[in-house]
């Protein structure tokens, strides 16, 4: 049950960030008159969050500890089963 709750949270986060990236790309030309590349910073920030969360999900699948502790310490002694 806990694994499905984590999966729902992860899917919600990744889906939300994916939609934000999609929406930003669809409105990319509207940022043409912007003096600073805010749209580029937003896409890079969203993508970094997606990559970080994907790494946490992969580490928690390979680890025997909880996801919260994997997020802060990626070097567990018993990371492989």
N, C-alpha and C positions, 0 to 999 in steps of 0.2 A: 504494500500500500504506500509506503514512504517513497519507494522508487518511482511509482506512477505520479505522485505529487511533485517530485523533483522534475520528472519528465514534462509534466504539464507546465510548470514554471519556466523550464528551459525553453520549451516550444513557444510559450507566450512571449518570452523575451526575444528569442531569435526571430519570431514572426513579426513582432513590432519593429525591431531594428531593420529587418528586411524590407518592411513596408516603408519605413522612413527613407532608406536608401533609394528604393524604387521611386518614391514621390519626389525626392530631391533630383534624381536623374531626369525624371519627366519634366521638371521645371528648371532644368539646367540653363537654358537660354535666358531666363528671366534674371539671372545673376550677371549677365553680361555688362551691365552698367555699374556693377559694384566695384569700388576702388580696391578692395582687398578680397582675396579669394576665400571668402567665408564658406562657400559651397564645397570647395575642395577640402577644407578643414573638417567640415561636418561629415563628409563621406569617409575620410580617413579615420575620424574618431569612431564612427559607427562600425566600420570594418574592424578596427582594433578591438572593440568590445566583443564583436562576434567571434573573432579569432581567440580571444582570451577565454571566453565562455566555452568554446569548443574544446580548448585545451583542458580546462577544468573538468568538463564532462568526460573526456577521454581518460584523464588521470583518475577520476573517481571510479570509472569502470574497471580499471586495472588495479585499483587499490582496495584493501580490505577495510579502510577507514571511512568515516563519513565525508561527504562532499565538502562541508564547511572546513574541516581540518585539512583537506587536500588543497583547498584554495590558498591557504596561508603557508603550508609546508609541503612542497612537492618532493621532498627527499625522505620518504618513509622507509623504515627498515624492512618492513614486510610488504613491499609494494607489489610483489608478484606472488600469486597463490602457490 
